[in-house]
Amino acid sequence: MVNFTGGRTDQSFMEQVNSDYASSSIVFGPLKNIDKTLTSLAVGGAISQRYGGYSFGKLLFKGPAPHLGTYGASARLAAGTTAINTVLITSSYETGNYAGSLIRTTVNRIARFFE
C-alpha cells in the first residue's frame, strides 16, 4: 500500500500533499489544460442552465436568448456565463485534486504503521 500511494519520502506531510497536487494534472505541451477543458465541455452547459446562463454554443445553434432578443445582448450574457463557469468548474476541479492529494498522503502515512 505504501508503494501504491507514493512510497517512502523524506518530505513533510504538507510538502508531500503539495507535491502530489502539483503532479496530479496533465501539465505538458499541448495537453496542458486538456483535463479542465474536457470537464468544462462536459458539464458547462448543465451548470449554466442552473442559474439561467447562456452559452456560445446555444447562441450559435439556437440564436439569441428569447428573453434578450438580440445577438449583442446574448453574446454579452454568454461571455458572462463563460466567466462564471470558468471560475466554478476550475475551482471545483482544483479542490477535488487537492482533496485527492490529501487523501493519498493520509493513506500513505497510515499504511506506514502497518508495514
Backbone as CSV, one residue per row, in Angstrom:
resi,resn,N_x,N_y,N_z,CA_x,CA_y,CA_z,C_x,C_y,C_z
1,MET,0.822,-1.189,0.000,0.000,0.000,0.000,0.871,1.261,0.000
2,VAL,1.963,1.238,0.744,2.829,2.418,0.811,3.382,2.743,-0.574
3,ASN,3.837,1.729,-1.288,4.370,1.971,-2.634,3.291,2.449,-3.588
4,PHE,2.074,1.939,-3.428,0.960,2.335,-4.289,0.585,3.799,-4.091
5,THR,0.794,4.327,-2.892,0.406,5.702,-2.592,1.590,6.665,-2.549
6,GLY,2.681,6.307,-3.188,3.790,7.253,-3.303,5.093,6.821,-2.682
7,GLY,5.104,5.703,-1.964,6.337,5.209,-1.366,6.783,6.038,-0.178
8,ARG,7.962,5.714,0.308,8.537,6.462,1.425,9.217,7.716,0.897
9,THR,9.125,8.772,1.654,9.716,10.038,1.253,10.206,10.770,2.494
10,ASP,11.149,11.662,2.310,11.629,12.449,3.448,10.906,13.791,3.548
11,GLN,9.859,13.958,2.745,9.084,15.194,2.781,8.149,15.210,3.984
12,SER,7.826,16.426,4.450,6.812,16.553,5.493,5.449,16.226,4.880
13,PHE,4.443,16.088,5.726,3.100,15.757,5.248,2.627,16.768,4.204
14,MET,2.683,18.071,4.526,2.184,19.094,3.606,3.051,19.217,2.355
15,GLU,4.354,19.000,2.473,5.207,19.015,1.279,4.802,17.899,0.324
16,GLN,4.499,16.726,0.883,4.079,15.612,0.038,2.713,15.880,-0.589
17,VAL,1.794,16.464,0.184,0.471,16.808,-0.356,0.637,17.780,-1.520
18,ASN,1.421,18.824,-1.328,1.622,19.819,-2.384,2.338,19.233,-3.587
19,SER,3.274,18.335,-3.353,3.970,17.675,-4.461,3.007,16.803,-5.264
20,ASP,2.168,16.037,-4.561,1.165,15.205,-5.247,0.183,16.065,-6.030
21,TYR,-0.243,17.163,-5.414,-1.187,18.074,-6.067,-0.583,18.664,-7.341
22,ALA,0.666,19.081,-7.259,1.314,19.690,-8.416,1.461,18.712,-9.573
23,SER,1.572,17.431,-9.270,1.760,16.445,-10.340,0.470,15.720,-10.715
24,SER,-0.671,16.153,-10.194,-1.915,15.413,-10.428,-2.625,15.773,-11.730
25,SER,-2.248,16.854,-12.386,-2.867,17.232,-13.646,-1.907,16.971,-14.797
26,ILE,-2.459,16.864,-15.988,-1.616,16.769,-17.180,-1.043,18.165,-17.418
27,VAL,0.265,18.295,-17.368,0.857,19.636,-17.451,1.993,19.704,-18.467
28,PHE,1.809,19.095,-19.619,2.886,19.159,-20.594,2.346,19.479,-21.982
29,GLY,3.114,20.261,-22.703,2.850,20.564,-24.099,1.434,21.000,-24.402
30,PRO,0.903,20.535,-25.548,-0.423,20.967,-25.983,-1.549,20.411,-25.116
31,LEU,-1.252,19.445,-24.245,-2.280,18.853,-23.396,-2.347,19.514,-22.027
32,LYS,-1.743,20.691,-21.896,-1.593,21.327,-20.584,-2.903,21.439,-19.816
33,ASN,-3.964,21.891,-20.430,-5.234,22.063,-19.721,-6.346,21.197,-20.288
34,ILE,-5.996,20.105,-20.938,-6.999,19.288,-21.607,-7.999,18.690,-20.614
35,ASP,-7.543,18.336,-19.416,-8.464,17.740,-18.449,-9.521,18.738,-17.997
36,LYS,-9.138,19.981,-17.729,-10.115,21.001,-17.320,-11.012,21.397,-18.496
37,THR,-10.454,21.442,-19.690,-11.237,21.796,-20.870,-12.313,20.746,-21.136
38,LEU,-11.946,19.485,-21.058,-12.928,18.422,-21.271,-13.997,18.428,-20.183
39,THR,-13.594,18.707,-18.951,-14.575,18.807,-17.864,-15.541,19.950,-18.135
40,SER,-15.012,21.089,-18.577,-15.865,22.241,-18.869,-16.838,21.939,-19.992
41,LEU,-16.360,21.281,-21.038,-17.245,20.935,-22.154,-18.330,19.957,-21.716
42,ALA,-17.966,19.054,-20.812,-18.924,18.031,-20.392,-20.007,18.591,-19.482
43,VAL,-19.677,19.504,-18.598,-20.656,19.948,-17.601,-21.016,21.425,-17.688
44,GLY,-20.348,22.192,-18.519,-20.583,23.637,-18.585,-22.008,24.014,-18.933
45,GLY,-22.600,23.342,-19.895,-23.975,23.654,-20.291,-24.970,23.376,-19.178
46,ALA,-24.784,22.260,-18.501,-25.696,21.911,-17.405,-25.577,22.905,-16.260
47,ILE,-24.359,23.344,-15.973,-24.167,24.311,-14.891,-24.809,25.644,-15.260
48,SER,-24.604,26.092,-16.486,-25.159,27.394,-16.875,-26.687,27.387,-16.874
49,GLN,-27.293,26.262,-17.175,-28.754,26.179,-17.139,-29.298,26.345,-15.731
50,ARG,-28.531,25.927,-14.730,-28.987,26.015,-13.343,-29.187,27.451,-12.884
51,TYR,-28.384,28.384,-13.420,-28.522,29.774,-12.982,-28.951,30.709,-14.107
52,GLY,-29.468,30.168,-15.182,-30.032,30.988,-16.246,-29.025,31.581,-17.213
53,GLY,-27.857,30.998,-17.294,-26.830,31.484,-18.225,-27.132,31.067,-19.649
54,TYR,-26.291,31.514,-20.551,-26.462,31.211,-21.975,-25.084,30.948,-22.546
55,SER,-24.926,29.878,-23.299,-23.606,29.522,-23.821,-23.429,30.014,-25.258
56,PHE,-22.166,30.104,-25.670,-21.889,30.485,-27.056,-22.404,29.423,-28.017
57,GLY,-22.398,28.168,-27.594,-22.948,27.099,-28.426,-24.437,27.287,-28.678
58,LYS,-25.165,27.649,-27.642,-26.596,27.930,-27.798,-26.809,29.126,-28.709
59,LEU,-26.001,30.150,-28.510,-26.115,31.342,-29.346,-25.876,30.998,-30.804
60,LEU,-24.891,30.161,-31.061,-24.546,29.776,-32.428,-25.631,28.915,-33.065
61,PHE,-26.142,27.930,-32.315,-27.068,26.966,-32.904,-28.547,27.312,-32.734
62,LYS,-28.900,28.063,-31.696,-30.316,28.367,-31.452,-30.650,29.846,-31.599
63,GLY,-29.631,30.663,-31.816,-29.883,32.090,-31.971,-29.881,32.813,-30.641
64,PRO,-30.299,34.068,-30.659,-30.260,34.866,-29.427,-31.205,34.328,-28.353
65,ALA,-30.876,34.663,-27.119,-31.716,34.252,-25.991,-33.099,34.869,-26.156
66,PRO,-34.162,34.083,-25.978,-35.517,34.592,-26.197,-35.856,35.816,-25.344
67,HIS,-35.364,35.882,-24.133,-35.704,37.000,-23.258,-34.873,38.255,-23.553
68,LEU,-33.810,38.101,-24.370,-32.992,39.261,-24.725,-33.257,39.730,-26.158
69,GLY,-33.396,38.780,-27.068,-33.803,39.106,-28.427,-32.713,39.539,-29.390
70,THR,-31.581,40.027,-28.939,-30.537,40.474,-29.865,-29.278,39.639,-29.689
71,TYR,-28.507,39.566,-30.768,-27.255,38.806,-30.708,-26.239,39.480,-29.790
72,GLY,-26.199,40.799,-29.781,-25.238,41.513,-28.934,-25.481,41.255,-27.455
73,ALA,-26.724,41.391,-27.028,-27.063,41.150,-25.615,-26.838,39.684,-25.248
74,SER,-27.168,38.788,-26.160,-26.975,37.358,-25.909,-25.486,37.015,-25.845
75,ALA,-24.672,37.672,-26.678,-23.221,37.433,-26.650,-22.632,37.914,-25.322
76,ARG,-23.102,39.045,-24.805,-22.631,39.527,-23.505,-23.027,38.558,-22.391
77,LEU,-24.253,38.047,-22.459,-24.697,37.062,-21.477,-23.849,35.795,-21.566
78,ALA,-23.553,35.355,-22.790,-22.725,34.154,-22.976,-21.309,34.389,-22.450
79,ALA,-20.767,35.583,-22.636,-19.427,35.886,-22.116,-19.428,35.851,-20.584
80,GLY,-20.447,36.420,-19.974,-20.564,36.369,-18.520,-20.728,34.955,-18.009
81,THR,-21.540,34.172,-18.720,-21.748,32.772,-18.360,-20.435,32.000,-18.439
82,THR,-19.651,32.265,-19.475,-18.361,31.594,-19.628,-17.433,31.943,-18.472
83,ALA,-17.407,33.203,-18.076,-16.553,33.616,-16.955,-16.980,32.928,-15.658
84,ILE,-18.273,32.903,-15.402,-18.766,32.259,-14.181,-18.470,30.762,-14.206
85,ASN,-18.723,30.109,-15.339,-18.449,28.676,-15.449,-16.965,28.378,-15.260
86,THR,-16.108,29.240,-15.793,-14.668,29.031,-15.653,-14.282,29.020,-14.181
87,VAL,-14.785,29.966,-13.437,-14.473,30.039,-12.001,-15.051,28.831,-11.269
88,LEU,-16.314,28.513,-11.513,-16.956,27.398,-10.808,-16.293,26.054,-11.118
89,ILE,-16.083,25.783,-12.388,-15.541,24.484,-12.787,-14.079,24.355,-12.380
90,THR,-13.278,25.392,-12.605,-11.868,25.315,-12.249,-11.678,25.184,-10.746
91,SER,-12.419,25.965,-9.974,-12.262,25.862,-8.519,-12.725,24.503,-8.004
92,SER,-13.801,23.972,-8.543,-14.261,22.641,-8.143,-13.250,21.571,-8.525
93,TYR,-12.716,21.679,-9.723,-11.747,20.705,-10.211,-10.481,20.720,-9.359
94,GLU,-9.962,21.910,-9.093,-8.734,22.020,-8.310,-8.951,21.609,-6.859
95,THR,-10.117,21.904,-6.307,-10.432,21.462,-4.949,-10.450,19.942,-4.875
96,GLY,-11.018,19.315,-5.888,-11.027,17.852,-5.954,-9.630,17.277,-6.064
97,ASN,-8.783,17.902,-6.882,-7.393,17.447,-6.996,-6.674,17.553,-5.656
98,TYR,-6.877,18.669,-4.954,-6.187,18.867,-3.682,-6.722,17.895,-2.627
99,ALA,-8.019,17.680,-2.606,-8.593,16.715,-1.664,-8.047,15.315,-1.935
100,GLY,-7.922,14.959,-3.200,-7.343,13.666,-3.555,-5.907,13.533,-3.098
101,SER,-5.146,14.613,-3.187,-3.762,14.596,-2.718,-3.699,14.432,-1.204
102,LEU,-4.599,15.105,-0.502,-4.662,14.948,0.960,-4.994,13.503,1.339
103,ILE,-5.969,12.924,0.651,-6.375,11.548,0.945,-5.234,10.587,0.649
104,ARG,-4.585,10.762,-0.489,-3.494,9.874,-0.876,-2.358,9.920,0.136
105,THR,-1.981,11.114,0.553,-0.891,11.257,1.515,-1.296,10.691,2.873
106,THR,-2.545,10.909,3.279,-3.021,10.365,4.550,-2.987,8.841,4.538
107,VAL,-3.460,8.232,3.452,-3.433,6.771,3.336,-1.992,6.278,3.364
108,ASN,-1.107,6.988,2.689,0.307,6.625,2.679,0.883,6.630,4.090
109,ARG,0.602,7.689,4.842,1.150,7.796,6.196,0.543,6.745,7.126
110,ILE,-0.744,6.452,6.989,-1.368,5.415,7.816,-0.810,4.043,7.458
111,ALA,-0.627,3.772,6.168,-0.131,2.461,5.728,1.271,2.190,6.248
112,ARG,2.037,3.208,6.522,3.398,3.008,7.056,3.377,2.323,8.419
113,PHE,2.322,2.554,9.186,2.227,1.950,10.517,1.940,0.451,10.452
114,PHE,1.425,-0.029,9.312,1.039,-1.427,9.204,1.988,-2.229,8.333
115,GLU,3.161,-1.700,8.073,4.147,-2.442,7.265,4.796,-3.531,8.080
